[in-house]
Amino acid sequence: MSSQTTRIKSNSETLKGKFPEIYQDLFSRCFLVTSAPGTFWWSGEYGVRWGGMAITQKIPLRTYIGLEATDGGRVKLGDYKAYIISDKEFRSSAVEEPSASNLIRFVETWLKKRNYNKGITIHIVSEIPYRSGLNASGAFAASLSLSLHLLVDAVTPKEIEKWKNIPASELIKENKYCFVDIFHTSRHLNSMFHGSIHSGASPFAPLLNTPYPVIYFAERAEETKEEIKTEKNIFDQQEKIIKSTNFLGLRMEELFSFLKNQPPWPIDFGLIFSGTTRMSAHVINSILQNTDGLRDTALFIKKEFKKYLTDNGTLFMPSFYEIVNQKEAGEKLLRKYIDPLMIVPLELLKAFKGIFQMGLSETNIKSFFEIMNKNYDILTMLGISNANIDYISSFLRKETKKFGTEFGIALKTTGSGKGGDLLFAVASRDLYYKIDSLIEQLDSAVQYKISLDYASWIDGISQEGVKVEQSLTHKISSDFIIKGSIYLKTLSSLGRVESSIYTINDFENEKPKMDLLINPFEKAIYVRGEKLTSREIHSTRATTGLIKILLDNFNKEVSNRDLPKSSYGSDRNEFQSKIISPLSKIILNRTKKKINFSLRGRLVDFRIKIGPSDVGIFYVERSF
């Protein structure tokens, strides 16, 4: 049963308050965390594949992607925590095959092309219901794409923040602050879940900051071009398809300037989980497979009517025969089904302008609801429904009539349909007080668990797009990092400079395994967990400052003039005898490893560098 008093609000802020341990675990092990919102489709989920318009809307539930530094130079999928709204809890989940393997292979290939060879583990916390038509895969793709571009220093958090105030047309036309690059990569990543490249609408919407709908349209991707087929690598094929496909997208307020004043929404809307899930790729592919059946139909009509039309000397060629007589007749017939779905978003866009300009004007609200319901009817005709959705829709229409409101309720499936969530819109506040009772009645009437996944008047309107939640490299940290956690810069035994974060317990457990640990906050140096004394190293302060500079300039020579001021930095012999030699000797004795210091130059003008070796060096950048 569901009731408003026990229901947990479906927004990220509330979930963080209810389940802090989920977020603490993510932020306390990942040096980089990004997030992106889920979205639903007002209209256009099918037509956009053929060059039509898509209208989408963000919800205040997000997918968080965290990157943890690991040894070995490999990409791995780590923990995946998914929130189940109907059960009010997070559960362990996993990316299914073959999506998981394809995802890892793509990320490894992408990083290798950019000369990034360090190991990472990708952790996921998703608040968005999976397989419900709320674009969990698009949010995942947008967030991970942003993480990858931050990882290779292609963009900075400050530049991402600037996206908010730049028109989408400018972001797209000029690839401003890596916007198009991040979008293209997100399309690649999204295809891992769907088996093919889709229009791009799903990962586009989460990139933009707006409380209003996002509009998107693109050329149809040509996956059969000969020059693309010749590519041996599937990822190279996809890259050519994506980069050769023109697209446009915008915030609705960029089209209707009066929305820049941020008028309130004149309607309320929500999402009801129908009790069954489905994989978008399977549903979409089943619709596309109608092409085969329609191709057979075209051959049948062509065969049966060809002789009849010839024998009877028909004076004109029937329109239906002209269609079946063409190449790719099956697809042309399917397109006749799809065409109405390309018209509906255009009508809905006009209706959006009407309701935002005129508010609860009877004509405009009625028009808006009629168009939404028309969308539902067309999708039902295509088989984009199931018995549960039909029952819920019929029940809600009947019950809202009892309210005596003139507008009733507008309904449509969101996403690919055949399960998942049902979108509803109302203009009456009567539903505010009765929605819990209606959900309870539905839950009792069907064999599956029904839940209110989202309600705009309860959970709020989402505005934020993709976001950098934490980047320790850029000194951005979350309040969810467990107190006492340690942020380390590491020169691994493989010669890689990496960032990592440890909880205090993990840090203490790992300290005895660390060849060389520099902790400037304690003013201490450790070798395999043993703190060096003043008898062993003459100046902890000078050594600490030296290691910091050498790590920042790994495998590069640093002049003694750029070292921290000390009595040792002005004389090469003093520097060698009081810092380099003692430290090298201690490390060799305790670890049986040789640190790679290089020192050259004159007595008062010399240069030092640290190069690759099998000595792991750890430097405490920050303690939380």
N, C-alpha and C positions, 0 to 999 in steps of 0.2 A: 504494500500500500504506500501511497505517496501523500504527503500533506505539506503545506507551506511551512508549518511550524517545524518540521523535521528535515525538510529539504535543504541541502547545502547549496548556497548560491553558486551558479555556474559562471564564476569569473576568477581570474588568476589571483587577484588580491585575497579573496576569501579562502581559496584552496591553500595558499601559502600560510595563512593563519591557522587553518585546521590541520594541515599536515606538514609542519615545519621540518620534520626529520627527513622528508623526501628531498627537499630543496637543500638542506644542510649537507646531505651526502653528496649531492651533485656539485655544489659550489665549493665544497671543501676538498674535492679531489681533482677538479678541472681548472686549469689555468685560464681557459677561454670558454665562455658560455654566451650563446646568442639565443634569441627566441623569435618566433613569428606566430601570428594569430591564425586561428581557423577561419573559414569563410563558408557561406552558403550561397546558392545560386537563386537570385530572384528570377532569372530567366536566361536561356541561351546555352545551356550545357551541351546540347546536341548540335544546334545550328552553328556554333562557333567553330566546329571542326570543318565546316564547309565555307568558312569565310563570313559567317554571321556575327552578330554582336552578342557579347556576354555581359550580364549585369550581376555583380557579386557584392556581398556584404560581409564585413568582418564581424566576428563574435569575440567576446572578451575571454576566450579560452586559448591557451597558447601551447606550442611545442617548444621545449627547451633542448638545445643541443650543447653538450659539454665535451671538450677535447682534453684528454689527459695524456701527458707525455709519458711514453714508454720506451724501453730499450728494444733493439732488434730491427728498427727501421720498417716495421710492418704496420699496416692499418688493420685494426680489429674493431668489432662491434662489442660494446660492453653492456652495461645494465640498461634495461628498457623498462621503465615504470609507466604504466598506462592507467589513467583514471577512468573508473567505471561509474558513470553518473547514477545509474539505477541502484547500484549497491553501495554508493557513497564511500568508495575506497580505491586506493591505488593497488594495482597488481603487477607482478612481474610478467613481462611479455617478451616477444622476440620478433625480429624482422623475418618474415617467412622466406623460404627458398622458392625460386631461384633469385628473388630480389636481393637477399643478403649477400650472396656471392657476387652478383653483378655490381652491387653497390661498392663492395670492398675493392673489386678489381678496377672500377671506374675511378675511385678516389686515389688509389695507388698510382694509376696511370696519370691522372691529372696532376698530382703532386710531383711525380717524377719529371714530367715535362717542364716543371718550374724549378727543378733542381732542389727540391725539398725531399730529403731522404731520412728524416727523423721518424721515429715510431709514434703513432697516436692511437688512442682508444676512444671511440665515439660512444658517449653515453647519451641516453634519451630519457626525458621526462615529458610525457604527453598528457595534457589535460583534455585533449580533443577526442571525442568518441571515434573509434576506428571503424571503418566500413559503414559509416552512417550518412555519407554525403556531405560531411562538414570539412572536407579538404584537409584531412590529417596529413596526407602525403604531400600536398602543396606546401603546407606550413613546414613540414620536415625539410623539404627540398630548399625552400627559401632560407631557412635558418642555417642549414649545413653549408649552403653555398656561401653565405656571408662569412661563416666561420673559416672556411677554406681560404677565402680571399684575404681575411685578416691574418691568417696563419702565414701566408707567403708575403705579407707586407704590401699587398696590392692596393689596400685602402686602409684608412684609419677610422677609429670610432668617431672622431670629430667630423670627418667627411660624411659618414653615414647620417649623423645628426643633421647635417645641412640638407639632406634630401627633403626634410619636412617642409622647407620653405621654397623649394624649387618646383616650378610646374613640371608635370610629367613629360610634356612634350620636349622640354629642354633636357631633362634627364636622359631621354631616349635619343634625341637627335645628336647630342654632343657626348653621349656616353659619360655624362657628368658623374664624377666620383665613382667610376666603375659600375654604374647602375646597369648598363646593358650586359656587361661581362658577368655580373652576379646573376642577372636574370637568365642569360643563356645557360650558365652552369646549373641553375636551379631547374631548367627544363630538362637537361640531361638527367639530373638526379631524380626528377619526378617520373621520367620514363622507366626507371628501374622497377617501379611499382605497377606500371600499366602495360608493359610489354611492347609499347611503341611510343612514338613521339606524338603528343597531343597538341592542342592549339597553343598552349602556354598560359591560358587564362588562370589556371589553378595556382601556379607559383607566382604569377604577376601580382594578384590582388594583395597578398600579404606584405609586399614591399612598400606600399604607400601608406602614408599617415592621413586618415580621414574618417570622420564619423558617418559619412554618407557612402552610397554605393560607388563601386569602381566599374568603369566601362572599359571593355577590351575587345579588340577585333584584330584579325591577322589573315594573311594569305594562307591558303591551304598548303600545308607542307607537302612537297613533292618527294615522296620516298622512293620513286621509281626512276629518277633521273639516271641516265647511263653513267655520267661522270661520278655519281655517288656510288653506284653499284661496284665500280672498279676499285674502291677503297677496300683494302684487306681487313682493316681493323673496324669493327662495328662502331666503336666510339668515334672514330674519324668520320665514318659515314654519317652518324648522327650530328656531329659537329657541322658538317657541310650543310645538312638539311636545315639545322637551326639557324645558322648564320646566313643562309640564303633566303630565309623566310621573313618578309617584312611584317611588322606588327605596330600597333598603336594602342595606347591605353591612357586613361586619364581619370582623375577624380571628378565626381559629378559636379562639384562646385567650380571646376575649371570650364565646364560647359555652361552651367547656369550660374552666372556671377552673383546673383542675389543670395546664393547659399553661403557665400563667404562671410555673411553676417551670422552664420550658424543658427538659423531658425530651428525651433524644436520639431521633432518628428510629429506629424499630425495623426499618425496611426501607431498602433503597437503590433508587435509581431513576435513569433516564437517558433520553437522547434519541438516536436513531439516524437520520441523514439517509437517506432512501430513494433518493436519487439523482435525484429529479425534484421540481421546484417547481411551485407553482400559486398563483393569485391567489384569496384567500379569497372575494372578492366574486363571482367567476365561478362558483366551486363552490356557494356558498350560493344564488346566483340560479338555478343549474341545478336545485337541489333544490326551490326555490320554484316553478320553472316546471312541476314535476310537478303543480301545481295545475291547470294547463290540461288536462293529460292526464286527471287524475282528474275534472275537470269534464265532459269528454267521456264518461268512463266512467259518471258519474252520470246524464247525459242518456240514455245507451244503456240502462242498467238501468231507469230510470224509464219510458222509452218501451216497452221490451219487456215489462215486468211489469205496467204499468198495466192493459192490456186483459185480461191473463191473470188478475190478481187480481180484477178486476171481474166477468169472465165466470164465474169459478169460485166466486164468493161466499165468498171467504176469510173465516174467522171472526176472524182477527187480522191485524194489520199487521206484517210481518217487520221486525226492527230495522234491517236493511240498507236496506230501502225507506224507512223513516222518515228515515234519514240522507240518501239521495239525493233525497228529496222536499223538502228544506229549501232555503232561499236559501243561496248560497255553498257548495253541496254539495261542490265540488272542494276547497275549503279545509278543510271538515269531515272529508273523507276523509283528506287529508294529515295533519290533526291526529291521526287514529287511528294513523298511523305514528309521529308525534312523541311521543305520550303515553308510550310505554315509555322514551323518552329523558329524560322529565321525572321518571320514577320512579327511574331509576338513581342520580342524584346524592343522592337521599334515602337510599337504601340505602348508598351509599358514605360518606356523612357518619356514619351509624351505625357503619359498619365502621372509619372513622378513629378514632372514640372508643374502639372496642374495642382496636385495635392500640396506641394510645398509652397506654391504661390497663394493658393486659395484656402488652404487648411481644410476644415470639415465641410467644404462645399458639397452639397448633395450630388451634384452632377459629376464632380471630379472623383469623389470617393467611390461612387457607384461605378464609374468607368474603370478606375483602378482595380476594383475587386472583380469586375466582369472579365478583364483581361487576364488577371491571375487565374481565375477559374477556367478560362478558355485554355490557358497553358496546361492546366491539369487534365482537361478533357482530351487535348491532342496527345499528350504523353500517354494517357490511358489507352487511346486508340492504337498506339504503337506497342502496347503491352508493357509499358513502364509502370507497373503497379503490381500489387498482389492482394490477396483476400484481406489481409490484416489492414493494409492501407485503405482499401475501399471501405472496410467496415468503420474504421476510425473517421474517415472523411464523412461518411453518411451520418454517423452518430453526431459529429460536431455540427454539421449543417442543421440537423433536426433540433439539437439542444439550443443552438444560438437563435433559432427562430422563436423559441419560447421567451427570449429576452425582450422580444417586441421591438428590436432595433431595425431600422430601415435598411441597413447595409448588410447585415448578416456576417458571414465570415468568408475570407478568401483562402484557398488551399492549393498547394502543389507539392509534388515530391521534390526533393532537392538532391542534386547530384545525379547519378545514373539511374536512380529509382530501383524498383523491385525489392524494396526493403529500406532499411535505414530510417532517416528522419522525414517527417512531414512538416513542411513550412505552413504556418497560418498567419493571417493578418486580420486585425479587428479594429474597428473605430469606436467601439463601445466599452466603457469601463466595467460593464456588468461582468465581463469575463475575468476581471481582476480577482473578484471575490469567489468565483465559481470554478476556476481552472483546476484547483486541487480536487474538488469533488468530482469533476468530469474525468480527471486522470484516474481517480480511484475506481470509478464506474467502468472505465475502459479496461483497467487492469484486471478487474473481476470478470469481465465479459469475454476476454480472449485468453488463450492458453499461454501467451508469451507475456513477458514483463514489459509494461508500458511505462514510460517516464517522461517528465517534462525536462528536456535537455537544456532549453534556454527560453527565457521570457524577457523581452526588452525592458519591461517596467519593473522587473525584479532584479535582473542581473546587470543591467546597464547597457549602454551603447559603446561599442569598442571604437577607439580612434587610433591607437598606436599600431604602426606597422612593424616591420622587422626591427630588431633592437639588439644592441650590444649590452648584455647584462653584466658581463665580467670579462676583463682583459687585464690580467696582472702585468703583462708586458707594457700596457699603457697606463698602469697605475689606477685601473678601475676595478674595484672589488665590491662584492655583495655583502650585505649585512648577514647573509645566511652562512658565511664561512664560520665554521666552528671555532670558538674562541681558543686561542693557543696554537692554531694551525700555523705551519711554517711554509713560506714561499722561498724556494731555492732556485738559483741559477746553477746549472750543472754542466761541466765538461765531462762527458761520458768517456769510458775507455775506448769507444769507437771514434773519438774525436769530434763529437757533436755537442754544440752548445745548446742546451735545452732549458725550458722552464718547467718546474713541477711544484706541486703543493702537497704537503703532508699534514695529517692530523698529528697532534702532539704525541699520541701513542705510537703511530706508525713511524714518526721521526725518531723517537727514542729507540724503537726496535731496529731501525735501519742504521742508526749512527755507528754502531760497531763495524758495519760492513763498508762504511765510507772511507776510501783511502785517505782523502784530505778534505777536512771540513773547516771552513772559515766562518766564524760567527762574530761579526763586528759589534753586535748588540751586547754580547757577553765579553767582547774584547778577548776572544779565545780562538785558539787553533787546535784542532783535533786530528790525530792520525789513527785511523781504525778505532775511534771511540775514546782514545786516551788524550787528555788535554796536555799540550806542551807547556813546560815550565819556562821561566825566564832563564834558567841555566841552559836549556836546550835551544831556545831561539832568543836572540838578543833583543829584538824589538817586535812584539806582536803587532803593534799599531802600524809600523812600516810594512810588515809582511802582509797584513790584512789589506792595506791600501794597494799594495803591489798586485796581489792576486786579483783584486776587483778590476783594476785597469787592464791587466793582461787577459782576463776572461772577456771583457768588453771588446778587446782587440785581438781575439784569438787568431794565432798564426800570423800576426802582423808585428813588425818591430815597433817598439815604443821608445822614444828618447828619454834619457834620464831626466831631462828638463821637464817632462810631463808627469813625472812620478810625484807622489806626495812628498812634501818637503821634510827631509830628515838629514841627519849627519851622514847617513850612508849613501844617499843619492848623489852626492857630489864627487864621490871617489869610487872608481870602479873596483879597486882592490878591497876597500871596506865593504862595498856592496856584495862582492863575491864571498868574502870570508864570514860576514856577519848574517847574511840572509840566504843567498842561493845555496852555498855549500852545506850549511847546517840542515836546512830544510830538505835538501835532496838526500842527504845521508840518512836522516831519520826515516824518510819515506821508504828508502831502499831497505833499511834494516827491518822495518816493521811489516812491509807489504811484499818485499822481494820484487818490487817494481821500480823502474827508473823514470823519474819525471823528466820531461823534455824541455828544459830551459836552454835558451841560446843567448849568449852574451858576447858582444863584439864592439870594438871601437877603442878610442883612446882613454887615458886615465880619467879625464874630467868630462869627456864627451863620448858617451857610449850608448848602446841600444840593447834592449832586452826583448825577448818574445817567448811565448810558451806555445809549443806545437803539439801535434797529436802524440799521444802515448797511451799506455795501458793503465795509467793512473787516473782514477775517477776523482774529479775535483768538484766540491759542493760549496756554494757560497750563499749564506742566508741573506736574502734581499729584504725580507720583511717578516715580522711576527705579528699575527692578528690577535 
